[in-house]
Amino acid sequence: MLNKKSSLFKIIVFIVLTSLLLSGCTQQTDKKSSDQSSTFLNIPPVPETPDIPKGAPNGWEMESTEIFFNDFESSPSLGLILREECTELVDDSIGGHTAIKLFNGGSIQTNADELPLSPDTYYVFEFDYKILNRGNDENNIVSTFLYPKESSNIENVIHCLPMLSNAEQKGTFSSGALTTSAFDEYYLVIQVHEGAELIVDNIKIIRLTSMPITDSSERWSNLENISYPRLGNYMLGGTGSGWARSERSVPNWSDQYVYKEEEIEEALAFFDIVAGPHLNIQSKDTGFAKRMKDENSNIIMMPYANYIVTNYVWPPPHATIDPDEEFYLDMPNDWIMKHTNDSDVEAYQWPGQFLTNIYNSCPEVGGQTFDEAITEFMLDDITASGYWDGIFIDNCFGSTSHYVPNFMNPSQFDYDVNLNGQRDETIAQVNELSRRAVTSFLQNIKSEVGNNELIVVNNGYNLDYTVVSYVNGIVFELFTNPWFQSQSQNNELAWRRWINDYFEAQEKTLSPHLNILEAGGGGSEVGYGLADKNYLEPTASDIEHHRFALGSALLSDGFYEYDLYDAGSFPYWFDEYSVNNDGVAVNEPKYKGYLGMPLRDAEELKSSSTLIWEESFDAGTIPSSMEGDSGVSVDNTKLIINNPDHETYAPDGTKVRTKLGEIPFESGKTYVVEFAWQVLETLDHAVKIKVRSNEGNLASTRLYGVFKGDSNQERFHITIPDNQDYGLEFNLLFGGGKVSIDNIKIYEGGAGPWRRDFENGFVLVNPLNKLYTFNASELSGKLDRTGIKRIMGSQAPEVNSGKAVNNSLTLQPFDAIILLADTIQSS
């Protein structure tokens, strides 16, 4: 009886409210006959979570249920309360006859009696709009909130994404949020700012429910079949003023909007994979994923999470939920790494961020260590939300992080891993403990999610080939920087080191392989803020560097992007990203993947070679052609570089080199350098190989190995630019460790450009510091390609001219080109 009375009362209230609204604040100018199909309110119960077999790894995905729609045609006030003296029904509609006009700070709110929004639930709302007047607020036109029905206290209000003042004149706006568990019912408020006037139509509300999955076979089935070029974007930051103002990357413009939110998301959705958006998007702009999926139904998205460094947190307004803020703001100080004087270890060059204790020494607080807590956080707050396709985890370094103060200076290194108040840890020991901690952490994550969630990490410059085997991919952050910096010419050694790491990552990561290759310009070094960030269009240098970087990326199967400066950059489009059937570069998603699938692996077109110098150390002593510091010796026919001192800073390192002029290098010629190496005792830092003269380094790079047992057969090439005397140097940098070098061989020739063939064309890459001309036979290649022509583009028309390529083609040093050709179907 009570339930019937309550229902009757609600009906009476609804009729009265509707009559008042239609006769007062609202004015229906073109009343339409009833059409119940255009308006509905349906809130089915939340489906029960199915049982997960004990011990079975699982992931999560979102189920969407549309619970409300109103186009103001048949039942304008169903589920809504239209505020007096601020709204009116108008016939200036969007896709129908009737819409709502908001003005004078007016608002629409859902009726919590008819449409109660549940606690601890993700909701998405959207509506079509047309802006009549942008109003007086320089930041926003419309604000959106979720209010608890039981409280009028502003502190309990949840803020969603606002409509920015530079929004498109008309379109579809969406946002959403995660409600808290503090109240039983919520309602939505959409409010225009002072002076603004807005037409609103077709309001929709969607409830999201996270459901477990134990079989990802269909979820990831398309990833291995994405055609080429494959595009992936490493994009830090978030929706709203963050990306639109580009605060991270364009500091001189942070007081104004540089971009429209719509154009950023449209550009970002062009990519196959996006890694790095802020985690709080899921809880304060829940509509983001839907907007991206509406643009690109196959897009893969992974939010940013940190491992060894605390995140910056800015508490969101009022009751708005930010998962990072909830985890980090009250994180126990006992989980922060300490110096020997018990002070907190602040991240090098990142004031306000601190290193976390990922080691076995971390004390338990509330029954957990930091490692256990961060694992639980990533599982419960990220993967279990079902909102994303996995996680991007920053700072998963196998060795001591470059964020640790004095990570290259053993004499100042003060990192109290064992918490005994004494400086008794060497950098080498912390390297080993760090690798152990990171691999254990990743193993624990993967044991819980299996292949049902994607895990991509940033492993740092010294790629740890052991760590990469526990993840689906690596973000190669600004991988092009070492190629073009601090050398007298483009750095061939650094390019070859990157290619080796790239191929290794493709081979050793878990399937599906999602290595993201972020090339970049601006002359910046990662994290050091040196880039020229005050330009919005690529320079000629950017376009050239991009072309070479994309060509290099196409030599394997990674996902590529080029940022104008860093991971806060606008996701820019380049000619080579999408080409239509006529060979014309067009910024349209349907023309991505125009090269089709690869027909064969990449191939280096090596020239003939002649051995000109070698040293195998069979005599048991350092040969007369070489010189070395103390600690350099020959043992068992191997050259040994040994510095047992892990406590003293060695600014020049411990090095051994060939005497200048001993190797008969000649100007204008390219040489291949081969040697074997093995780490005999874990290093504090790294081994660097250089080709040098009296005037400095011609080229240099670090070997990847840091840990005892790491070894490889190395192969680099170097082009000699002039008639100076040059030599080869191996340098154990800054501190202690022990490494062997053996079987050094230097060949004149033996290197060349690279090629990879695809169904609809091929890529040519010239990683040499000299011109290379392909003759007709080399252009047609082993597959006898026909119909070869250039892309028709606008950014570098002298390169992408659309012209046929017949007899020959010349590539500049460190340049690449994509050429179209008659189709060959892959088998």
C-alpha positions in Angstrom: 0.0 0.0 0.0 2.8 2.4 0.9 4.5 1.8 -2.4 1.3 2.4 -4.4 0.7 5.7 -2.5 4.3 6.8 -3.2 4.0 6.0 -6.9 0.7 7.9 -7.1 2.3 10.9 -5.4 5.2 10.9 -7.9 2.8 10.9 -10.8 0.8 13.9 -9.4 4.1 15.8 -8.7 5.3 15.1 -12.3 2.0 16.3 -13.8 2.0 19.5 -11.8 5.7 20.2 -12.5 5.2 19.6 -16.2 2.2 22.0 -16.3 4.1 24.7 -14.4 7.1 24.4 -16.6 5.2 24.5 -19.9 3.1 27.5 -18.8 5.9 29.4 -17.1 9.6 29.2 -17.6 9.4 27.0 -20.8 7.7 27.8 -23.9 6.9 25.2 -26.5 6.8 26.9 -29.9 6.2 23.8 -32.1 4.4 21.1 -30.1 4.8 17.7 -31.7 2.4 14.8 -31.4 3.4 12.2 -28.9 6.2 9.8 -30.0 7.4 7.7 -27.2 10.2 6.2 -29.3 12.0 9.5 -29.1 12.0 9.7 -25.3 12.7 7.0 -22.8 13.8 6.4 -19.2 14.9 2.8 -18.5 17.1 1.8 -15.6 17.6 -2.0 -15.6 19.4 -3.5 -12.6 23.2 -3.7 -12.7 24.1 -7.1 -14.0 25.7 -9.5 -11.5 29.4 -10.0 -11.9 30.1 -13.5 -13.1 32.3 -15.8 -11.0 35.9 -15.9 -12.0 37.5 -19.4 -11.7 39.9 -19.5 -8.8 43.4 -18.6 -9.9 42.4 -17.6 -13.4 44.0 -14.4 -14.7 41.3 -11.9 -15.7 40.9 -8.5 -17.2 37.9 -6.2 -17.3 35.8 -4.4 -19.9 33.0 -1.9 -19.8 29.4 -2.7 -20.6 27.3 0.3 -21.7 23.6 0.6 -20.9 21.7 3.6 -22.2 19.3 4.5 -19.4 17.9 7.8 -20.6 17.2 9.8 -23.8 15.2 12.9 -24.3 15.0 14.9 -27.5 12.3 17.3 -26.1 9.8 16.2 -28.7 7.1 14.1 -27.0 7.8 14.4 -23.3 10.1 17.4 -22.8 10.3 17.1 -19.0 10.5 13.3 -18.6 13.4 12.7 -16.2 14.3 16.4 -16.2 13.8 19.6 -14.2 14.0 22.7 -16.4 15.0 25.7 -14.2 12.6 28.7 -14.2 13.4 31.9 -16.0 16.4 30.4 -17.7 15.1 27.8 -20.2 12.6 27.7 -23.0 11.5 25.1 -25.5 12.3 26.4 -29.0 12.0 25.1 -32.5 15.7 25.8 -33.3 16.3 22.1 -32.8 19.1 19.8 -33.8 17.7 16.8 -35.8 14.0 17.3 -34.8 11.4 20.0 -34.1 12.1 21.0 -30.5 15.0 21.7 -28.3 15.9 23.6 -25.1 17.5 27.0 -25.0 19.5 27.8 -21.9 20.3 31.4 -20.9 20.8 33.7 -17.9 22.9 31.1 -16.1 20.2 28.6 -16.7 20.4 24.9 -16.1 18.9 21.6 -16.9 19.0 18.9 -14.2 17.8 15.4 -14.1 15.0 14.5 -11.7 16.5 12.3 -9.0 13.0 10.9 -8.2 12.5 9.6 -11.7 16.1 9.1 -12.7 18.3 8.3 -9.6 21.9 8.0 -10.5 23.6 5.3 -8.3 26.6 5.6 -6.0 30.0 4.3 -7.0 29.1 4.1 -10.6 30.5 5.5 -13.9 28.1 7.5 -16.0 28.5 9.1 -19.4 26.2 11.9 -20.6 26.0 13.6 -23.9 23.9 16.2 -25.7 23.9 18.0 -29.1 24.3 21.7 -28.9 24.5 25.0 -30.8 26.2 28.0 -29.2 24.2 31.3 -29.6 26.4 33.4 -27.3 29.7 32.4 -25.7 29.1 34.6 -22.7 31.5 36.4 -20.4 33.7 33.6 -19.0 37.0 33.4 -20.8 37.4 29.7 -19.8 34.1 27.9 -20.0 30.7 28.2 -21.6 28.9 25.3 -19.7 29.7 23.6 -16.5 28.5 20.1 -15.6 28.1 18.5 -12.2 26.7 15.5 -10.4 24.9 16.5 -7.2 24.0 14.2 -4.3 20.2 14.2 -3.8 20.7 14.1 0.0 23.0 17.1 0.3 23.1 20.7 -0.8 26.7 21.1 0.5 28.9 22.3 -2.3 31.7 20.1 -0.9 29.8 17.0 -1.9 29.4 18.0 -5.6 31.3 16.1 -8.3 32.7 18.3 -11.2 32.7 16.9 -14.7 34.4 18.2 -17.8 33.2 21.7 -18.7 32.5 22.9 -22.3 35.4 25.2 -23.0 35.0 28.8 -24.3 36.6 27.9 -27.7 34.3 24.9 -28.3 33.0 24.4 -31.9 29.9 26.4 -32.7 27.8 23.3 -32.8 28.4 19.6 -32.2 28.0 17.0 -29.6 29.3 17.5 -26.1 29.9 14.6 -23.6 31.5 14.0 -20.3 30.6 12.0 -17.2 32.1 11.0 -13.9 32.4 8.4 -11.2 29.9 8.9 -8.4 31.1 8.4 -4.8 29.8 5.9 -2.3 29.0 8.7 0.2 25.4 9.1 -1.0 22.7 6.9 -2.3 21.4 9.0 -5.3 22.8 11.6 -7.6 21.5 13.9 -10.3 23.1 15.7 -13.3 23.2 19.4 -13.7 24.1 21.2 -17.0 24.5 24.9 -16.4 25.4 27.8 -18.8 27.7 30.5 -17.6 26.7 34.2 -17.3 25.9 35.8 -20.6 26.1 32.5 -22.5 23.2 31.2 -24.6 23.0 27.6 -25.7 20.6 25.3 -27.6 20.6 21.8 -26.1 19.0 18.7 -27.7 19.1 14.9 -27.6 20.3 14.4 -24.0 21.5 10.9 -23.4 22.8 9.2 -20.2 24.7 5.9 -20.3 25.7 3.7 -17.3 28.9 1.9 -17.4 29.4 -1.5 -15.7 32.8 -3.2 -15.4 32.7 -6.9 -16.2 35.5 -9.5 -15.9 36.9 -11.3 -18.9 39.1 -14.3 -19.0 39.6 -14.7 -22.7 41.1 -11.9 -24.7 41.4 -13.7 -28.0 38.7 -11.5 -29.7 39.6 -8.3 -27.8 43.1 -8.1 -29.3 42.6 -10.1 -32.5 42.8 -7.0 -34.8 46.1 -5.7 -33.4 48.3 -8.1 -35.2 46.5 -7.3 -38.5 46.8 -3.5 -38.5 48.2 -2.5 -41.8 51.2 -0.1 -42.3 52.3 2.5 -41.4 51.1 1.6 -37.8 50.5 4.7 -35.7 50.8 5.0 -31.9 50.8 8.1 -29.8 52.5 8.7 -26.4 50.4 11.6 -25.1 50.6 12.8 -21.5 48.1 15.1 -19.9 44.3 15.2 -19.9 41.1 16.6 -21.3 39.9 20.1 -20.5 42.3 23.0 -20.2 45.4 20.6 -19.9 45.5 19.6 -23.6 43.6 22.6 -24.9 46.1 25.0 -23.3 49.0 22.7 -23.9 50.4 23.7 -20.5 53.0 20.9 -20.5 54.6 21.9 -23.8 53.8 25.5 -24.6 54.4 27.4 -21.4 54.4 30.8 -23.1 50.8 30.2 -24.1 49.5 28.6 -21.0 47.1 31.5 -20.2 45.1 30.9 -23.4 43.6 28.1 -25.3 45.9 26.9 -28.1 43.6 24.2 -29.4 40.0 23.1 -29.4 39.2 20.0 -27.4 37.5 18.6 -30.4 40.4 19.0 -32.7 42.8 17.4 -30.2 40.7 14.4 -29.8 40.0 14.0 -33.5 43.8 14.1 -34.1 44.5 11.7 -31.3 41.9 9.2 -32.5 43.7 9.0 -35.8 46.2 6.8 -34.1 45.9 3.0 -33.5 47.2 3.2 -29.9 47.3 6.0 -27.3 49.4 5.6 -24.2 49.7 8.2 -21.4 46.5 10.1 -20.8 45.9 11.0 -17.2 44.1 8.4 -15.1 41.6 10.9 -13.7 39.9 11.1 -17.2 38.1 7.9 -16.3 36.5 9.5 -13.2 35.9 13.2 -14.2 35.5 13.0 -18.0 34.1 9.5 -18.4 32.8 10.3 -21.9 36.4 10.5 -23.3 36.6 6.8 -24.1 33.3 6.9 -25.9 34.2 10.0 -27.9 37.5 8.4 -29.0 35.7 5.1 -29.9 33.2 7.0 -31.9 36.0 8.4 -33.9 38.0 5.2 -34.1 36.2 2.0 -33.0 39.5 0.0 -32.9 41.6 2.4 -30.9 43.6 1.0 -27.9 44.0 3.3 -24.9 46.2 3.0 -21.8 46.4 5.6 -19.0 49.5 6.9 -17.4 50.7 5.2 -14.1 54.0 5.7 -12.3 56.2 3.1 -10.6 59.3 4.4 -8.9 58.3 8.1 -8.7 55.3 9.6 -6.9 52.9 11.5 -9.2 52.1 15.1 -8.9 48.6 15.4 -7.5 46.3 18.4 -7.5 43.2 17.6 -5.4 40.2 18.0 -7.7 37.4 20.4 -6.8 34.9 19.3 -4.1 34.0 15.6 -4.2 35.4 14.8 -7.6 37.4 11.6 -7.6 41.0 11.4 -8.9 42.4 7.9 -8.3 46.0 9.2 -8.3 45.1 11.8 -5.7 43.5 9.2 -3.5 46.5 6.9 -3.7 49.4 9.4 -3.5 48.1 12.3 -1.3 48.0 10.2 1.8 50.7 7.7 0.9 52.7 6.7 4.0 56.0 8.5 4.2 57.6 5.2 5.2 57.1 4.1 1.5 59.4 7.0 0.3 63.1 6.2 -0.3 65.5 7.7 2.2 69.0 9.2 2.2 71.2 8.0 5.0 70.2 10.9 7.2 66.6 9.7 6.9 65.5 12.6 4.6 63.2 11.8 1.7 64.8 11.3 -1.8 63.4 13.9 -4.1 63.5 12.9 -7.8 66.4 14.5 -9.7 65.2 17.6 -11.6 61.6 17.0 -10.6 61.0 19.0 -7.5 58.0 17.9 -5.5 58.2 14.3 -6.7 59.8 11.5 -4.6 61.3 8.1 -5.2 59.3 5.2 -3.8 60.7 2.2 -2.0 60.2 -0.7 -4.4 62.7 -2.9 -2.5 62.3 -5.7 0.0 63.4 -3.2 2.7 60.1 -1.3 2.4 58.2 -1.5 5.7 54.7 -2.6 5.8 52.0 0.0 6.6 48.5 -1.3 7.1 49.7 -4.8 6.2 51.2 -3.7 2.8 54.5 -2.6 1.3 54.6 0.0 -1.4 55.1 -2.6 -4.1 52.0 -4.5 -2.9 50.0 -1.3 -2.6 50.9 0.0 -6.1 50.1 -3.4 -7.6 46.7 -3.4 -5.9 46.1 0.2 -7.0 46.8 -0.6 -10.7 44.6 -3.7 -10.6 41.7 -2.3 -8.6 41.6 1.3 -9.8 42.8 1.0 -13.4 42.3 -2.5 -14.9 39.2 -3.3 -12.8 37.5 -0.1 -13.9 37.1 -1.7 -17.3 37.6 1.8 -18.8 40.9 1.2 -20.5 42.6 -1.5 -22.5 45.5 -1.8 -20.2 48.1 0.4 -18.5 51.1 2.4 -19.5 53.6 2.3 -16.6 56.3 4.9 -16.6 59.8 4.5 -15.0 60.0 0.7 -15.1 63.8 0.9 -15.3 65.8 -2.2 -14.9 68.8 -0.3 -13.5 69.1 2.7 -11.2 66.8 5.4 -12.4 68.2 8.7 -13.7 65.8 10.3 -11.2 68.0 9.1 -8.3 70.3 12.0 -7.3 73.9 11.3 -8.2 73.0 8.2 -10.1 76.2 8.6 -12.1 78.4 9.7 -9.2 79.5 6.9 -6.8 81.2 9.3 -4.5 78.0 11.2 -3.8 75.5 8.4 -4.2 73.3 8.3 -1.1 70.4 5.9 -1.5 69.7 4.0 1.6 68.0 0.9 0.2 68.6 -1.2 3.3 67.5 1.6 5.6 70.5 1.2 8.0 71.6 4.8 7.9 74.9 4.0 6.2 76.2 4.6 2.7 77.0 1.0 2.0 75.0 0.6 -1.3 76.9 0.9 -4.5 75.1 2.0 -7.7 75.8 -1.5 -9.2 74.1 -3.1 -6.2 71.1 -0.9 -6.6 71.0 -1.7 -10.3 70.7 -5.4 -9.5 68.1 -4.8 -6.7 66.1 -2.5 -9.1 66.0 -5.1 -11.8 64.9 -7.7 -9.3 62.1 -5.4 -8.0 60.8 -4.3 -11.4 60.7 -7.8 -12.9 58.9 -9.1 -9.7 56.4 -6.3 -9.9 55.6 -6.9 -13.6 55.4 -10.7 -13.0 52.8 -10.1 -10.3 50.8 -7.8 -12.5 50.8 -10.3 -15.4 50.0 -13.2 -13.1 46.8 -11.4 -12.2 45.7 -10.1 -15.6 47.4 -12.7 -17.9 46.9 -11.6 -21.6 43.6 -9.9 -20.8 45.1 -6.5 -20.2 47.9 -4.8 -22.2 51.0 -3.6 -20.3 53.3 -1.1 -21.9 56.2 0.5 -20.0 58.9 3.1 -20.3 62.2 1.2 -19.7 64.5 4.1 -20.1 67.4 4.6 -22.6 69.4 1.6 -21.6 66.8 -1.0 -22.7 66.8 -4.0 -20.3 66.3 -7.0 -22.5 65.2 -9.0 -19.5 62.5 -6.6 -18.3 60.9 -6.2 -21.8 60.0 -9.9 -21.9 57.3 -9.3 -19.2 55.3 -6.6 -21.1 53.5 -6.1 -24.4 55.5 -3.1 -25.4 58.0 -0.3 -24.7 57.6 3.4 -25.2 60.7 4.5 -27.0 60.6 8.1 -25.8 62.0 10.7 -28.2 64.1 7.9 -29.7 65.5 10.2 -32.4 67.2 12.7 -30.1 70.6 10.8 -29.8 70.8 10.7 -33.6 70.9 14.5 -34.1 72.6 15.9 -31.0 76.0 16.7 -29.7 77.9 15.2 -32.6 79.8 16.7 -35.5 77.5 14.8 -37.8 74.4 12.6 -37.6 75.1 9.8 -35.1 75.2 6.5 -37.0 76.2 4.6 -34.0 73.2 5.8 -32.0 70.9 4.9 -34.9 72.2 1.3 -35.1 72.0 0.9 -31.3 68.3 2.0 -31.5 67.6 -0.4 -34.4 69.0 -3.3 -32.4 66.9 -2.4 -29.4 63.8 -2.0 -31.5 64.2 -5.4 -33.2 64.9 -6.9 -29.8 61.8 -5.4 -28.3 59.7 -6.6 -31.2 61.0 -10.1 -30.6 61.0 -10.3 -26.8 57.8 -8.5 -25.8 54.6 -10.4 -25.3 52.0 -10.7 -28.0 50.3 -8.5 -29.1 53.5 -6.5 -29.5 52.8 -2.8 -28.9 56.1 -0.9 -29.1 55.4 2.8 -29.4 58.0 4.8 -31.2 57.9 8.5 -30.3 60.2 10.5 -32.5 60.5 14.2 -31.8 62.0 17.5 -32.7 62.7 20.8 -30.9 66.3 19.8 -29.9 65.1 18.6 -26.5 66.6 16.0 -24.3 64.0 14.0 -22.4 62.8 15.7 -19.3 65.2 18.6 -19.4 62.9 21.2 -21.0 65.4 22.4 -23.6 63.1 22.3 -26.5 61.9 25.3 -28.5 58.2 24.8 -27.7 56.9 28.0 -29.2 55.8 26.8 -32.6 52.7 24.9 -33.8 53.7 23.8 -37.3 56.6 21.4 -38.2 59.8 23.1 -39.4 61.6 21.8 -42.5 63.9 20.0 -40.1 61.0 18.4 -38.4 59.6 17.1 -41.7 63.0 15.7 -42.7 63.6 14.1 -39.3 60.1 12.6 -39.2 60.5 11.1 -42.7 63.7 9.3 -41.6 62.2 8.3 -38.3 59.1 6.8 -39.9 61.2 5.0 -42.4 63.2 3.5 -39.6 60.1 2.5 -37.7 58.8 0.7 -40.8 61.8 -1.6 -40.7 59.8 -3.5 -38.0 56.3 -3.6 -36.7 56.0 -0.8 -34.1 53.5 2.0 -33.8 54.9 5.4 -34.7 54.4 9.1 -34.1 56.4 12.3 -34.4 56.0 15.0 -31.7 57.1 18.6 -32.4 58.7 18.7 -28.9 57.6 16.0 -26.4 54.7 13.9 -25.1 52.6 17.0 -24.5 52.6 17.9 -28.1 49.5 18.2 -30.3 49.2 14.9 -32.2 50.3 16.3 -35.6 49.5 14.7 -38.9 52.1 14.1 -41.6 51.8 13.3 -45.3 53.1 9.8 -44.9 50.3 8.9 -42.4 47.5 8.4 -44.9 47.4 8.3 -48.6 44.4 7.7 -50.8 44.0 5.3 -53.7 45.3 8.0 -56.2 48.5 8.3 -54.2 47.6 11.6 -52.7 48.3 12.3 -49.0 45.0 13.2 -47.3 44.2 13.6 -43.6 41.4 11.1 -43.5 41.4 8.0 -41.3 40.0 5.7 -43.9 43.3 6.0 -45.9 45.5 4.9 -43.1 47.4 1.7 -43.6 47.8 2.4 -47.3 51.0 0.3 -47.6 49.1 -2.9 -46.6 50.9 -5.7 -44.9 54.7 -6.5 -45.1 55.8 -8.9 -47.7 59.2 -9.7 -46.1 61.4 -8.6 -43.2 63.6 -5.5 -43.5 66.9 -6.0 -45.3 70.1 -4.1 -45.2 71.5 -3.6 -48.7 75.1 -4.1 -47.7 77.9 -3.2 -50.0 80.9 -5.5 -50.5 83.4 -5.3 -47.7 87.1 -5.7 -47.0 88.7 -6.4 -43.6 91.1 -3.6 -42.9 91.9 -4.0 -39.2 91.4 -6.6 -36.5 92.5 -7.4 -33.0 91.7 -10.7 -31.2 94.1 -10.2 -28.3 95.5 -13.6 -28.8 99.0 -12.3 -27.8 97.7 -11.9 -24.2 98.8 -8.3 -23.9 97.5 -4.9 -25.0 98.7 -4.4 -28.5 100.9 -1.5 -29.5 98.1 0.0 -31.6 96.0 0.6 -28.4 96.4 2.4 -25.1 94.4 2.2 -21.9 94.0 3.4 -18.3 95.1 1.4 -15.3 92.6 -1.3 -14.9 92.7 -2.2 -18.6 94.4 -5.6 -19.3 94.2 -8.7 -21.5 93.0 -11.9 -19.8 92.5 -15.2 -21.6 92.6 -13.4 -25.0 90.0 -10.9 -24.1 90.4 -7.2 -23.5 89.3 -6.4 -19.9 88.1 -3.0 -18.6 87.9 -3.3 -14.9 87.3 -0.7 -12.2 86.7 -2.4 -8.9 86.2 1.0 -7.2 82.4 1.6 -6.8 82.9 4.5 -4.4 84.9 7.1 -6.4 83.6 9.2 -9.2 85.6 8.8 -12.4 84.6 11.8 -14.6 86.6 10.5 -17.5 85.7 6.9 -17.0 88.0 3.9 -17.5 88.9 3.7 -21.1 90.9 1.9 -23.7 91.3 3.2 -27.3 93.1 2.7 -30.5 95.8 5.2 -31.1 94.7 7.9 -33.5 95.6 7.0 -37.1 96.2 3.3 -36.4 93.0 2.3 -38.1 93.4 3.3 -41.8 90.1 5.3 -42.0 89.7 7.4 -45.2 87.5 10.4 -45.8 84.1 9.8 -47.4 84.1 6.0 -46.8 81.8 4.0 -44.6 83.2 1.3 -42.3 81.6 -1.5 -40.3 82.9 -2.1 -36.7 82.2 -5.4 -35.1 83.2 -6.8 -31.7 81.9 -9.0 -28.9 81.4 -7.9 -25.4 80.3 -9.3 -22.1 79.6 -7.7 -18.7 81.7 -9.7 -16.1 80.7 -7.7 -13.0 77.6 -5.5 -12.9 78.3 -1.9 -13.8 77.5 1.3 -12.0 76.6 3.0 -15.3 77.3 1.8 -18.8 80.0 1.2 -21.5 80.2 3.8 -24.2 81.7 3.2 -27.6 83.1 6.2 -29.5 84.7 7.0 -32.8 86.9 10.0 -32.0 89.5 12.4 -33.2 91.6 15.1 -31.4 88.7 17.5 -32.0 86.1 15.3 -30.2 83.6 12.6 -30.8 82.5 11.8 -34.4 79.8 9.4 -33.1 79.0 7.5 -29.9 76.5 5.3 -28.1 76.1 3.2 -25.0 76.1 -0.6 -25.1 72.8 -1.8 -23.6 74.4 -4.2 -21.1 74.7 -3.3 -17.4 74.2 -6.6 -15.5 76.6 -9.5 -15.0 76.1 -11.9 -17.9 74.8 -9.4 -20.4 76.6 -10.0 -23.7 76.2 -9.4 -27.4 77.9 -9.4 -30.8 77.8 -5.8 -31.8 77.8 -4.3 -35.3 77.9 -0.6 -36.1 78.8 1.5 -39.1 80.5 4.9 -39.3 81.2 7.3 -42.2 84.4 9.3 -42.0 83.8 12.9 -43.1 87.4 14.2 -43.5 91.1 13.5 -43.4 91.6 13.7 -39.6 93.0 10.7 -37.8 90.2 8.8 -36.0 90.2 6.0 -33.5 87.9 3.7 -31.6 87.3 4.0 -27.9 85.6 1.9 -25.2 84.8 3.7 -22.0 83.5 2.3 -18.7 81.6 5.4 -17.6 81.9 7.2 -14.3 82.2 4.3 -11.8 82.9 0.7 -11.2 82.3 -2.6 -13.0 84.0 -5.1 -15.3 83.5 -5.8 -19.0 85.3 -7.8 -21.7 85.8 -6.8 -25.3 86.9 -9.3 -28.0 87.4 -9.9 -31.7 87.3 -6.3 -32.9 87.1 -6.2 -36.7 86.8 -3.2 -38.9 85.7 -3.5 -42.5 85.7 -1.0 -45.3 82.2 -1.3 -46.7 79.7 -3.9 -45.6 77.0 -1.3 -44.7 74.2 0.2 -46.8 70.7 1.5 -46.9 67.7 -0.6 -45.7 64.6 -1.7 -47.5 61.3 -3.3 -46.6 58.5 -4.2 -49.0 54.8 -4.0 -48.4 51.8 -5.0 -50.5 51.3 -1.5 -52.0 54.8 -0.1 -51.9 58.1 -0.1 -50.0 60.3 2.0 -47.8 64.0 3.0 -48.4 66.1 4.2 -45.5 69.6 5.7 -45.7 71.2 5.7 -42.3 74.6 6.7 -43.7 76.2 10.2 -43.6 76.5 10.3 -47.3 74.3 10.3 -50.4 73.0 7.0 -51.7 71.7 6.5 -55.2 69.5 3.5 -55.9 69.8 2.2 -59.5 66.8 0.7 -61.4 67.6 -2.8 -60.3 67.9 -1.8 -56.6 64.6 0.1 -56.9 62.7 -2.9 -58.3 64.3 -5.1 -55.7 64.1 -8.9 -55.3 60.3 -8.7 -55.8 60.6 -6.9 -59.2 58.3 -4.0 -58.1 56.6 -2.1 -60.9 54.6 1.1 -61.1 56.9 2.8 -58.6 56.0 6.4 -57.8 56.3 9.0 -55.0 53.4 10.0 -52.7 51.8 13.3 -53.7 52.1 15.4 -50.6 52.1 19.0 -49.5 54.6 19.2 -46.7 57.7 18.4 -48.7 56.6 18.6 -52.3 60.1 18.2 -53.6 60.2 14.8 -52.0 56.6 13.7 -52.2 56.0 15.0 -55.7 53.7 12.2 -56.9 56.1 11.6 -59.8 57.0 8.1 -61.2 60.4 6.7 -60.2 62.1 4.8 -63.0 65.8 4.6 -63.5 67.3 5.9 -60.2 66.6 7.7 -56.9 69.0 9.5 -54.6 68.5 9.7 -50.9 70.1 12.3 -48.8 72.1 11.3 -45.6 69.8 10.2 -42.8 66.8 10.3 -45.0 64.0 7.9 -46.0 61.2 7.7 -48.5 58.0 5.7 -48.8 57.3 4.8 -52.5 54.1 3.4 -53.8 54.1 0.4 -56.3 51.8 -2.0 -58.0 50.1 -4.3 -55.5 51.6 -7.7 -54.6 49.3 -9.7 -52.4 50.8 -11.1 -49.2 50.5 -14.9 -48.8 
